Amino acid sequence: MNISLIRFIIAAVLIMIGILIMVIQTFGVFKLNYALNRMHAAAMGDSLGIMMIVLGMMVIYGISFASLKLLTVLVVFWFASPVCSHLLAKLEVSTNEQ
Protein backbone atom coordinates (compact mmCIF):
# COMPACT_ATOMS: atom_id res chain seq x y z
CA MET A 1 0.00 0.00 0.00
CA ASN A 2 1.11 3.48 -0.80
CA ILE A 3 1.66 5.81 2.17
CA SER A 4 -0.56 8.49 0.60
CA LEU A 5 -3.41 5.97 0.35
CA ILE A 6 -3.03 5.12 4.04
CA ARG A 7 -3.05 8.83 4.94
CA PHE A 8 -6.15 9.32 2.80
CA ILE A 9 -7.97 6.42 4.48
CA ILE A 10 -7.10 7.67 7.97
CA ALA A 11 -8.18 11.20 7.06
CA ALA A 12 -11.42 9.96 5.51
CA VAL A 13 -12.26 7.92 8.61
CA LEU A 14 -11.59 10.89 10.91
CA ILE A 15 -13.68 13.23 8.76
CA MET A 16 -16.54 10.72 8.54
CA ILE A 17 -16.49 10.27 12.33
CA GLY A 18 -16.63 14.06 12.69
CA ILE A 19 -19.58 14.28 10.33
CA LEU A 20 -21.37 11.47 12.18
CA ILE A 21 -20.86 13.27 15.50
CA MET A 22 -22.27 16.46 14.00
CA VAL A 23 -25.34 14.58 12.74
CA ILE A 24 -25.89 13.07 16.20
CA GLN A 25 -25.45 16.53 17.70
CA THR A 26 -28.11 17.93 15.38
CA PHE A 27 -30.50 15.14 16.36
CA GLY A 28 -29.86 15.90 20.05
CA VAL A 29 -30.44 19.62 19.59
CA PHE A 30 -33.82 19.07 17.96
CA LYS A 31 -35.07 16.18 20.12
CA LEU A 32 -34.08 17.23 23.65
CA ASN A 33 -36.64 19.31 25.52
CA TYR A 34 -34.72 21.34 28.10
CA ALA A 35 -32.54 24.19 26.84
CA LEU A 36 -29.50 23.19 28.90
CA ASN A 37 -29.65 19.64 27.56
CA ARG A 38 -29.77 21.00 24.01
CA MET A 39 -26.80 23.24 24.74
CA HIS A 40 -24.83 20.31 26.13
CA ALA A 41 -25.50 18.26 23.01
CA ALA A 42 -24.49 21.17 20.79
CA ALA A 43 -21.31 21.99 22.73
CA MET A 44 -20.07 18.41 22.95
CA GLY A 45 -20.87 17.76 19.31
CA ASP A 46 -19.15 20.92 18.17
CA SER A 47 -16.01 20.29 20.20
CA LEU A 48 -15.59 16.64 19.29
CA GLY A 49 -16.95 16.88 15.75
CA ILE A 50 -14.79 19.86 14.81
CA MET A 51 -11.75 18.19 16.39
CA MET A 52 -12.19 15.05 14.30
CA ILE A 53 -12.72 16.97 11.07
CA VAL A 54 -9.72 19.23 11.67
CA LEU A 55 -7.54 16.23 12.62
CA GLY A 56 -8.59 14.54 9.38
CA MET A 57 -7.63 17.63 7.43
CA MET A 58 -4.30 17.80 9.26
CA VAL A 59 -3.59 14.20 8.25
CA ILE A 60 -4.30 15.11 4.62
CA TYR A 61 -1.97 18.12 4.68
CA GLY A 62 0.77 16.37 6.67
CA ILE A 63 3.35 18.39 8.56
CA SER A 64 3.02 21.81 6.96
CA PHE A 65 2.11 25.41 7.62
CA ALA A 66 -1.52 24.60 6.75
CA SER A 67 -1.62 22.03 9.57
CA LEU A 68 -0.31 24.66 11.97
CA LYS A 69 -3.08 27.03 10.91
CA LEU A 70 -5.66 24.26 11.37
CA LEU A 71 -4.29 23.55 14.83
CA THR A 72 -4.58 27.25 15.67
CA VAL A 73 -8.20 27.28 14.52
CA LEU A 74 -8.88 24.20 16.67
CA VAL A 75 -7.31 25.76 19.77
CA VAL A 76 -9.22 29.03 19.32
CA PHE A 77 -12.46 27.12 18.84
CA TRP A 78 -11.82 24.99 21.92
CA PHE A 79 -11.34 28.14 24.01
CA ALA A 80 -14.29 30.04 22.54
CA SER A 81 -16.93 27.29 22.52
CA PRO A 82 -16.97 26.55 26.29
CA VAL A 83 -17.02 30.26 27.12
CA CYS A 84 -20.02 30.84 24.83
CA SER A 85 -21.80 27.77 26.20
CA HIS A 86 -21.19 28.90 29.78
CA LEU A 87 -22.56 32.38 29.07
CA LEU A 88 -25.66 30.96 27.39
CA ALA A 89 -26.24 28.52 30.25
CA LYS A 90 -25.87 31.31 32.80
CA LEU A 91 -28.41 33.39 30.88
CA GLU A 92 -30.84 30.45 30.71
CA VAL A 93 -30.56 29.73 34.42
CA SER A 94 -30.99 33.39 35.37
CA THR A 95 -34.03 33.95 33.13
CA ASN A 96 -35.82 30.64 33.64
CA GLU A 97 -38.25 30.77 36.55
CA GLN A 98 -38.54 27.01 37.10
Legacy VTK file of the C-alpha trace (Angstrom):
# vtk DataFile Version 3.0
C-alpha trace
ASCII
DATASET POLYDATA
POINTS 98 float
0.000 0.000 0.000
1.113 3.478 -0.797
1.661 5.811 2.171
-0.564 8.489 0.604
-3.413 5.972 0.351
-3.031 5.122 4.044
-3.054 8.831 4.937
-6.151 9.323 2.802
-7.971 6.415 4.480
-7.095 7.670 7.975
-8.180 11.200 7.065
-11.421 9.956 5.508
-12.256 7.917 8.613
-11.586 10.890 10.906
-13.681 13.231 8.765
-16.544 10.717 8.543
-16.492 10.272 12.335
-16.630 14.057 12.694
-19.584 14.284 10.325
-21.375 11.468 12.183
-20.856 13.266 15.495
-22.268 16.462 14.000
-25.338 14.580 12.742
-25.894 13.066 16.201
-25.450 16.527 17.699
-28.108 17.931 15.375
-30.498 15.137 16.360
-29.865 15.900 20.046
-30.440 19.615 19.592
-33.819 19.072 17.963
-35.071 16.181 20.119
-34.081 17.232 23.646
-36.640 19.311 25.523
-34.725 21.342 28.100
-32.544 24.191 26.843
-29.499 23.193 28.901
-29.651 19.639 27.556
-29.772 21.000 24.006
-26.803 23.241 24.741
-24.826 20.312 26.128
-25.501 18.265 23.006
-24.491 21.167 20.788
-21.310 21.993 22.726
-20.070 18.410 22.948
-20.869 17.758 19.314
-19.151 20.920 18.167
-16.010 20.294 20.199
-15.591 16.640 19.290
-16.948 16.883 15.747
-14.787 19.864 14.809
-11.754 18.192 16.389
-12.191 15.045 14.304
-12.724 16.971 11.066
-9.721 19.226 11.675
-7.543 16.233 12.618
-8.585 14.538 9.378
-7.631 17.635 7.426
-4.301 17.800 9.256
-3.593 14.196 8.248
-4.303 15.111 4.618
-1.974 18.123 4.682
0.767 16.369 6.673
3.352 18.386 8.559
3.023 21.814 6.960
2.107 25.407 7.625
-1.520 24.600 6.745
-1.619 22.034 9.568
-0.308 24.663 11.973
-3.082 27.027 10.906
-5.664 24.262 11.365
-4.292 23.548 14.832
-4.576 27.251 15.668
-8.201 27.280 14.525
-8.882 24.204 16.669
-7.307 25.764 19.767
-9.224 29.028 19.319
-12.464 27.117 18.837
-11.816 24.995 21.923
-11.338 28.137 24.012
-14.294 30.042 22.543
-16.927 27.293 22.524
-16.974 26.553 26.291
-17.024 30.261 27.120
-20.018 30.841 24.834
-21.803 27.774 26.201
-21.195 28.902 29.778
-22.563 32.379 29.074
-25.664 30.961 27.387
-26.236 28.518 30.251
-25.865 31.308 32.796
-28.408 33.391 30.879
-30.837 30.449 30.708
-30.559 29.734 34.417
-30.995 33.394 35.365
-34.035 33.952 33.131
-35.824 30.637 33.640
-38.254 30.767 36.553
-38.539 27.009 37.102
LINES 1 99
98 0 1 2 3 4 5 6 7 8 9 10 11 12 13 14 15 16 17 18 19 20 21 22 23 24 25 26 27 28 29 30 31 32 33 34 35 36 37 38 39 40 41 42 43 44 45 46 47 48 49 50 51 52 53 54 55 56 57 58 59 60 61 62 63 64 65 66 67 68 69 70 71 72 73 74 75 76 77 78 79 80 81 82 83 84 85 86 87 88 89 90 91 92 93 94 95 96 97
